[in-house]
Amino acid sequence: MISMPQRLNTPRLTLRVPGGGDAEAIFAFASDAEVTRFMTWARHVDLDDSSDFLDDVAEGWSSGEDYCWLIEHAEHGGIGTVACSFSEHGAEIGYVLARSVWGQGFGREAATAVFDAAQSIDDLYRIWATCDTENAASRRILEGLGMIYEGCLRRWSPRPNHADRKAGPRDVFMYAWTR
């Protein structure tokens, strides 16, 4: 079992374990069609979806394999989530941010905090992430973390909220950092 900090602080953000009281904050961005366009999970249609998500997050923390933090900003409140999942391949990171805060560097700031925490695990040799080939903002975050582009994985991942969802799995770019 891998242990990750329950709270991470950056100059502008607090990353913390989300709880049952965070369903409305999560629903605010997880129900936005534009925000969820490139996500691998279905857009939330009601608060029950967000509550179910929070149950999954609690289970992930308990298992020691899947960690998700709520990204909080002093002025804006809960503005997104950032996650780190562990497997035999290493650690995978991912993030999602409310549209109202796009372009302000919060994604990179939150991802950096989690990336640094994972990178400090001595026997972790690979941290990786994928992003949809159309998601230029996510590419910039991954490159900003110092991850290296490894290639394009063709028809790798369904995007249930994308306009092309009926075309099947979409191409993604693979990025990774290795020790």
C-alpha positions in Angstrom: 0.0 0.0 0.0 1.3 3.4 -1.0 0.7 6.4 1.3 0.1 9.8 -0.1 -0.5 13.1 1.9 -4.1 13.9 2.7 -3.4 17.6 2.3 -1.1 19.4 -0.1 -0.6 23.2 -0.1 0.7 25.3 -2.9 1.1 29.1 -3.0 -2.6 29.6 -4.2 -4.3 26.2 -3.6 -5.1 23.6 -1.0 -5.5 20.1 -2.1 -7.5 17.9 0.3 -9.4 14.7 0.6 -13.0 15.5 -0.6 -15.9 14.6 1.7 -19.6 14.2 1.5 -20.1 18.0 1.8 -18.3 18.6 -1.4 -20.9 17.0 -3.7 -22.3 20.4 -4.9 -18.8 21.8 -5.6 -17.9 18.7 -7.6 -21.3 18.8 -9.4 -20.7 22.4 -10.5 -17.8 21.4 -12.8 -18.5 17.7 -13.4 -21.9 18.6 -14.9 -20.4 21.1 -17.4 -20.4 19.7 -20.9 -17.3 21.7 -22.0 -15.3 20.8 -18.9 -16.1 17.0 -19.3 -15.6 16.9 -23.1 -12.2 15.1 -22.8 -12.9 13.1 -19.6 -13.0 9.3 -19.6 -16.0 9.4 -17.2 -19.6 10.4 -17.9 -20.7 14.0 -17.1 -22.6 14.2 -13.8 -26.4 14.7 -14.4 -27.4 15.1 -10.8 -26.0 15.4 -7.3 -26.3 11.6 -6.8 -23.6 11.2 -9.5 -21.3 13.5 -7.5 -22.1 11.7 -4.3 -21.3 8.3 -5.9 -18.1 9.8 -7.1 -17.2 10.8 -3.6 -17.9 7.3 -2.4 -15.5 6.0 -5.0 -12.9 8.5 -3.9 -13.2 7.3 -0.3 -12.8 3.7 -1.4 -9.7 4.7 -3.4 -8.1 6.3 -0.4 -8.9 3.3 1.7 -7.3 0.9 -0.8 -4.1 2.9 -1.0 -4.1 2.7 -4.8 -6.2 5.6 -5.9 -5.9 9.1 -4.5 -8.0 12.1 -5.4 -7.8 15.6 -4.0 -10.3 18.4 -4.2 -8.6 21.5 -5.5 -9.6 24.5 -3.4 -8.9 28.2 -3.9 -9.6 30.8 -1.2 -11.8 33.0 -3.4 -13.3 30.4 -5.7 -13.8 27.4 -3.4 -13.7 23.9 -4.9 -12.4 24.4 -8.5 -11.5 20.8 -9.6 -9.9 17.6 -8.7 -6.5 16.1 -9.2 -5.8 12.3 -8.9 -3.0 9.8 -8.7 -3.5 6.1 -9.2 -0.9 3.4 -8.6 -0.5 0.2 -10.5 2.3 -2.2 -11.5 3.1 0.3 -14.3 3.7 3.2 -11.9 1.5 6.2 -11.1 -1.0 7.8 -13.4 -2.0 11.4 -12.8 -5.1 13.2 -14.0 -7.0 16.4 -13.3 -10.1 18.4 -14.1 -10.8 22.1 -13.5 -13.9 24.3 -13.5 -14.2 26.3 -16.7 -14.4 29.6 -14.7 -10.7 29.2 -13.7 -9.2 27.9 -16.9 -6.1 29.7 -18.1 -4.9 30.8 -14.6 -2.3 28.2 -14.0 -4.3 26.3 -11.3 -4.1 23.0 -13.2 -0.4 23.0 -13.5 0.0 24.2 -9.8 -2.2 21.3 -8.5 -0.7 18.7 -10.9 2.8 19.8 -9.8 2.0 19.3 -6.1 0.7 15.7 -6.8 3.5 15.0 -9.2 6.1 16.1 -6.7 4.5 14.0 -3.9 4.5 10.9 -6.2 8.0 11.6 -7.4 9.3 11.5 -3.8 8.4 7.8 -3.5 11.8 6.2 -3.8 10.7 2.9 -5.5 8.4 4.6 -8.0 10.0 4.6 -11.4 7.3 5.9 -13.7 4.6 8.6 -13.6 2.5 8.9 -16.7 -0.6 10.5 -18.1 -2.6 10.5 -21.3 -4.6 13.3 -22.8 -6.9 13.6 -25.8 -5.1 14.7 -28.9 -7.3 17.8 -29.1 -6.6 18.8 -25.5 -3.8 21.4 -25.9 -4.2 22.8 -22.4 -3.6 19.4 -20.9 -0.5 18.8 -23.1 1.0 22.1 -21.8 0.5 21.0 -18.2 2.1 17.6 -18.8 5.0 19.2 -20.6 5.3 21.8 -17.8 5.7 19.0 -15.3 8.7 17.8 -17.3 7.0 14.7 -18.7 8.2 13.5 -22.0 5.9 12.8 -25.0 6.1 9.1 -25.7 3.7 8.8 -28.6 0.2 8.6 -29.8 -2.0 5.7 -28.7 -4.6 5.1 -31.4 -8.2 4.5 -30.4 -7.1 4.2 -26.8 -9.8 5.7 -24.7 -13.6 6.4 -24.9 -14.6 9.9 -24.2 -18.3 9.6 -23.4 -18.9 13.4 -23.4 -17.2 14.2 -26.7 -19.3 15.1 -29.7 -17.6 12.2 -31.5 -18.4 9.6 -28.8 -20.2 7.3 -31.2 -17.1 7.0 -33.3 -15.5 4.8 -30.5 -12.3 5.2 -28.6 -10.3 8.3 -29.3 -6.6 8.8 -29.9 -4.5 10.1 -26.9 -1.0 11.3 -26.4 1.1 9.5 -23.8 3.4 11.4 -21.6 5.7 10.1 -18.8 8.5 10.8 -16.4 10.8 8.0 -15.5 13.4 7.7 -12.8 
